[in-house]
C-alpha cells in the first residue's frame, strides 16, 4: 500500500475523497476522484437553494497524474479540477473510444437540484481537460425505472433516485461496449447494477445508447445475505483468461455505508455478447486463474 495524495486543508478538495479510479492513458497513470470543500456540510445559504437537502452540492471531480509509467514508483501530483460547469459531480470515470476520450459521471440537471442523480458525458481533449461546453454535455441516463429509485418505485418525487458509479466494460471477443452503472441508493439493500450498451458510433449521441430497462443486471441475493451490491469495477485474472467483477456489498443492510465490504466474483459472457454476472454471495470461490 502506498499513499499517493493527501490534500491540504482549506481547498475545494480537502474532504470526502470518494470513488478513486486509476487509469493508464498514453503510458501515464491518472487517478480520477471526487472531493469537496466542506465535508458534506454546505453553508445554510447554499443548502437553502436546493430542492432537497443537498450535502454533496459542492462535490467536484479532480485528476492526479503520475510522474512516469510505473504506478508504484511514480509520484502523483494534482493535475486539474475537471470542468463540470460549477455543478455537483461524483463517481467520474474515463470512457475510451475510437472517437476520443470522454468523462462520464453522476450529475444533476441543475446546480441545486439535489435529486435525481443522472449519468452525464462530456468530451475530453486529454485526461485532465474537458473540451465540451455546458450546452454540449449530454445526459445519457436518468433513474426512470422503479428499481432505480429508493425506496423501490418511489411514487411521489425523485428524492434518492440515482444513476451513479459508471464503469466501461468491453467484451474482448465481440468488441461490444457497455457502461455498467449503479442504481438506487448506495446505503441500502436495493443498490444494484444497471446497463447501457453503445449501439452506435458516437458516445455523445444519446440515441446511440440502449438502456436495459428490464431490471438490474446484478442485484441483491437475500438468501445469502448479500445486499446493496454495486459500484463495480472489472478486471481479469493474472493469466488474462477469466473476467472478474469487483464490487461492494453488505451483509446487514440496516447499517448503511459502514456495513459495506469489498467482494469479487468471476463472470462470463452470454451468447449475445452481454455480460453474464453471477448471483452475489460469499463462496468459497476458486482463486483467479494464474494466481501464484
C-alpha positions as CSV (number, residue, x, y, z in Angstrom):
1,X,0.0,0.0,0.0
2,X,1.2,3.5,-0.9
3,X,-0.1,6.9,0.0
4,X,-0.1,8.9,-3.3
5,X,-2.1,12.1,-2.3
6,X,-3.0,13.9,0.9
7,X,-5.0,17.1,0.3
8,X,-4.2,20.2,2.4
9,X,-6.9,21.9,4.4
10,X,-8.7,25.0,3.1
11,X,-9.1,23.9,-0.5
12,X,-12.1,22.7,-2.5
13,X,-10.8,19.1,-2.4
14,X,-9.9,18.9,1.3
15,X,-12.7,16.4,2.3
16,X,-14.6,13.4,1.2
17,X,-12.3,11.9,-1.4
18,X,-14.6,9.3,-3.0
19,X,-14.5,6.7,-5.7
20,X,-10.9,7.0,-6.9
21,X,-10.1,5.1,-10.1
22,X,-6.6,4.6,-11.7
23,X,-6.3,4.5,-15.5
24,X,-3.4,4.1,-17.8
25,X,-3.6,6.5,-20.7
26,X,-0.8,7.2,-23.1
27,X,1.7,5.5,-20.8
28,X,0.8,7.7,-17.8
29,X,-1.4,6.8,-14.8
30,X,-4.3,9.1,-14.0
31,X,-6.3,8.9,-10.8
32,X,-9.8,10.4,-11.1
33,X,-11.7,11.1,-7.9
34,X,-14.3,13.3,-6.3
35,X,-13.9,15.6,-3.3
36,X,-15.4,18.6,-1.7
37,X,-14.5,21.6,0.5
38,X,-16.9,21.2,3.4
39,X,-17.2,17.5,4.4
40,X,-20.8,17.4,3.1
41,X,-21.8,20.3,5.2
42,X,-22.6,23.2,2.9
43,X,-23.4,26.6,4.3
44,X,-27.1,27.2,5.0
45,X,-27.2,29.9,2.4
46,X,-26.2,27.4,-0.2
47,X,-28.3,24.5,1.0
48,X,-31.4,26.7,1.0
49,X,-31.4,26.9,-2.8
50,X,-31.6,23.1,-3.2
51,X,-35.0,21.5,-3.9
52,X,-34.0,18.8,-1.3
53,X,-31.3,18.7,1.3
54,X,-28.1,18.6,-0.7
55,X,-25.0,17.8,1.4
56,X,-23.0,16.8,-1.7
57,X,-23.7,20.1,-3.6
58,X,-20.0,21.1,-3.6
59,X,-18.6,17.8,-4.8
60,X,-16.4,18.1,-7.9
61,X,-14.1,15.9,-10.0
62,X,-10.3,16.0,-9.8
63,X,-7.4,14.3,-11.5
64,X,-3.9,13.2,-10.3
65,X,-1.1,12.5,-12.8
66,X,1.8,10.1,-12.3
67,X,5.4,11.1,-12.9
68,X,6.1,8.1,-15.0
69,X,4.9,4.8,-16.4
70,X,5.2,2.7,-13.2
71,X,2.2,3.3,-10.9
72,X,4.2,2.1,-7.8
73,X,7.4,4.1,-8.2
74,X,5.8,7.2,-9.6
75,X,4.9,10.3,-7.6
76,X,1.5,11.9,-8.2
77,X,0.5,15.5,-8.5
78,X,-2.9,17.2,-8.7
79,X,-3.3,18.0,-12.4
80,X,-6.7,19.7,-12.5
81,X,-10.3,20.0,-11.5
82,X,-12.4,18.7,-14.3
83,X,-14.9,21.2,-15.7
84,X,-18.4,20.1,-14.6
85,X,-19.8,23.6,-15.1
86,X,-20.0,24.6,-11.4
87,X,-22.3,21.7,-10.6
88,X,-22.4,18.6,-8.5
89,X,-20.2,15.8,-9.9
90,X,-19.3,12.4,-8.4
91,X,-18.1,8.9,-9.5
92,X,-16.4,10.1,-12.6
93,X,-14.7,7.6,-15.0
94,X,-12.9,7.7,-18.3
95,X,-14.6,6.2,-21.3
96,X,-12.1,5.4,-24.0
97,X,-13.4,5.1,-27.6
98,X,-12.1,5.2,-31.2
99,X,-13.6,8.7,-31.4
100,X,-11.7,10.0,-28.4
101,X,-11.7,10.2,-24.6
102,X,-14.8,11.0,-22.6
103,X,-15.7,11.8,-19.0
104,X,-18.8,10.0,-17.7
105,X,-20.0,10.9,-14.2
106,X,-23.0,11.3,-11.9
107,X,-24.7,14.7,-12.3
108,X,-27.7,16.8,-11.6
109,X,-29.7,18.7,-14.2
110,X,-29.1,22.0,-12.4
111,X,-26.8,23.3,-9.8
112,X,-29.2,23.0,-6.8
113,X,-31.4,20.1,-7.8
114,X,-30.3,17.7,-5.0
115,X,-32.0,14.8,-6.9
116,X,-32.1,12.9,-9.1
117,X,-28.6,12.0,-9.9
118,X,-28.1,11.1,-13.6
119,X,-25.3,9.9,-15.9
120,X,-23.6,12.7,-17.9
121,X,-21.0,12.5,-20.6
122,X,-18.6,15.2,-21.9
123,X,-15.7,15.0,-24.5
124,X,-12.2,15.5,-23.3
125,X,-9.1,16.8,-25.1
126,X,-6.8,15.0,-22.7
127,X,-7.2,13.1,-19.3
128,X,-7.4,16.4,-17.4
129,X,-9.2,18.8,-19.7
130,X,-12.9,18.7,-20.7
131,X,-13.5,20.0,-24.2
132,X,-17.3,20.2,-24.2
133,X,-19.1,23.3,-23.1
134,X,-22.2,23.1,-20.9
135,X,-24.7,23.0,-23.8
136,X,-22.8,20.0,-25.3
137,X,-22.9,18.0,-22.1
138,X,-25.3,15.1,-22.6
139,X,-27.4,13.2,-20.1
140,X,-27.2,9.5,-21.0
141,X,-29.4,8.0,-18.4
142,X,-31.9,9.1,-15.7
143,X,-33.3,6.9,-12.9
144,X,-36.7,6.4,-14.6
145,X,-37.3,2.7,-13.6
146,X,-38.8,1.5,-10.3
147,X,-35.5,-0.3,-9.5
148,X,-33.5,2.9,-9.9
149,X,-35.5,4.7,-7.1
150,X,-35.3,4.5,-3.3
151,X,-37.5,3.1,-1.9
152,X,-38.3,0.8,-4.9
153,X,-40.8,2.5,-7.2
154,X,-40.9,5.8,-5.1
155,X,-44.2,7.3,-6.4
156,X,-44.2,11.0,-5.4
157,X,-40.8,12.5,-6.2
158,X,-37.3,11.9,-7.3
159,X,-35.5,12.1,-3.9
160,X,-32.9,9.3,-3.5
161,X,-33.3,8.3,-7.2
162,X,-29.8,7.6,-8.5
163,X,-27.7,6.7,-11.5
164,X,-24.0,6.7,-10.4
165,X,-20.7,4.8,-10.4
166,X,-20.4,4.3,-14.2
167,X,-17.8,1.9,-15.5
168,X,-16.8,1.0,-19.0
169,X,-16.9,-2.7,-19.8
170,X,-15.9,-4.1,-23.3
171,X,-16.4,-7.6,-24.5
172,X,-12.9,-8.6,-25.7
173,X,-14.3,-11.2,-28.2
174,X,-17.0,-9.1,-29.8
175,X,-15.9,-5.5,-29.2
176,X,-19.3,-4.6,-27.7
177,X,-19.1,-1.8,-25.3
178,X,-21.2,-1.2,-22.2
179,X,-21.5,1.2,-19.3
180,X,-22.3,-0.7,-16.1
181,X,-23.6,1.8,-13.5
182,X,-25.1,1.7,-10.1
183,X,-28.8,2.4,-9.4
184,X,-30.9,3.3,-6.3
185,X,-29.1,4.2,-3.1
186,X,-25.7,3.0,-2.0
187,X,-26.5,2.7,1.7
188,X,-29.4,0.2,1.4
189,X,-30.3,-3.2,0.2
190,X,-31.7,-2.2,-3.2
191,X,-28.5,-0.8,-4.6
192,X,-27.8,-2.7,-7.8
193,X,-26.1,-2.5,-11.3
194,X,-27.8,-1.3,-14.5
195,X,-26.5,-1.5,-18.0
196,X,-26.2,0.8,-21.0
197,X,-25.0,-0.5,-24.4
198,X,-23.3,1.6,-27.1
199,X,-25.2,0.6,-30.3
200,X,-23.9,3.4,-32.5
201,X,-20.6,5.1,-33.2
202,X,-20.9,8.4,-31.3
203,X,-20.8,8.2,-27.5
204,X,-22.1,11.8,-27.3
205,X,-25.3,10.9,-29.1
206,X,-27.9,9.8,-26.6
207,X,-29.7,7.8,-29.3
208,X,-26.5,5.7,-29.8
209,X,-27.1,4.1,-26.4
210,X,-29.6,1.5,-25.4
211,X,-30.6,1.1,-21.7
212,X,-31.6,-2.3,-20.3
213,X,-34.9,-1.3,-18.8
214,X,-35.9,-4.8,-17.8
215,X,-34.2,-4.6,-14.4
216,X,-30.9,-4.7,-12.6
217,X,-28.2,-6.9,-14.2
218,X,-26.6,-7.6,-10.8
219,X,-28.7,-7.3,-7.6
220,X,-29.1,-8.4,-4.0
221,X,-29.3,-12.1,-3.0
222,X,-31.2,-12.2,0.2
223,X,-30.8,-16.0,0.5
224,X,-27.1,-15.4,1.0
225,X,-27.4,-12.1,2.9
226,X,-25.7,-10.2,0.1
227,X,-27.3,-6.8,-0.1
228,X,-26.6,-3.4,-1.7
229,X,-24.3,-4.8,-4.4
230,X,-22.9,-2.1,-6.6
231,X,-20.3,0.4,-7.7
232,X,-18.4,-2.3,-9.7
233,X,-15.0,-2.4,-11.4
234,X,-13.8,-5.0,-13.8
235,X,-10.5,-6.9,-14.2
236,X,-9.1,-10.1,-15.5
237,X,-7.3,-13.0,-13.7
238,X,-3.5,-12.8,-13.7
239,X,-3.3,-15.0,-16.8
240,X,-5.9,-13.0,-18.6
241,X,-8.2,-16.0,-19.1
242,X,-11.0,-15.0,-16.7
243,X,-13.2,-12.0,-16.2
244,X,-13.8,-10.7,-12.6
245,X,-16.2,-8.1,-11.1
246,X,-15.1,-6.2,-8.0
247,X,-17.9,-4.5,-6.1
248,X,-19.1,-3.5,-2.6
249,X,-22.0,-5.0,-0.7
250,X,-23.2,-5.5,2.8
251,X,-24.4,-8.4,5.0
252,X,-26.5,-6.3,7.3
253,X,-28.5,-3.8,5.1
254,X,-29.7,-1.8,8.2
255,X,-26.2,-0.3,9.0
256,X,-25.8,1.8,5.8
257,X,-22.5,2.7,4.3
258,X,-20.5,1.5,7.3
259,X,-21.6,-2.1,6.6
260,X,-20.0,-2.2,3.1
261,X,-17.2,-4.6,2.3
262,X,-15.3,-5.3,-0.9
263,X,-16.1,-8.5,-2.8
264,X,-15.0,-10.1,-6.1
265,X,-16.5,-12.9,-8.3
266,X,-15.9,-14.3,-11.7
267,X,-18.3,-13.5,-14.5
268,X,-18.9,-14.8,-18.0
269,X,-20.3,-13.5,-21.3
270,X,-23.7,-14.5,-22.8
271,X,-24.0,-15.7,-26.4
272,X,-25.4,-12.3,-27.4
273,X,-22.2,-10.6,-26.1
274,X,-23.7,-9.1,-23.0
275,X,-22.1,-9.7,-19.6
276,X,-23.5,-12.7,-17.6
277,X,-23.0,-11.7,-13.9
278,X,-23.3,-14.3,-11.1
279,X,-25.6,-14.1,-8.2
280,X,-23.7,-12.3,-5.4
281,X,-22.6,-14.4,-2.5
282,X,-19.7,-15.4,-0.2
283,X,-18.4,-18.5,-1.8
284,X,-16.0,-20.1,-1.2
285,X,-14.8,-19.5,-4.8
286,X,-11.8,-20.7,-6.6
287,X,-9.0,-18.1,-6.8
288,X,-8.4,-16.4,-10.2
289,X,-6.5,-18.5,-12.7
290,X,-2.8,-17.8,-12.9
291,X,-2.6,-16.8,-9.2
292,X,0.7,-17.7,-7.8
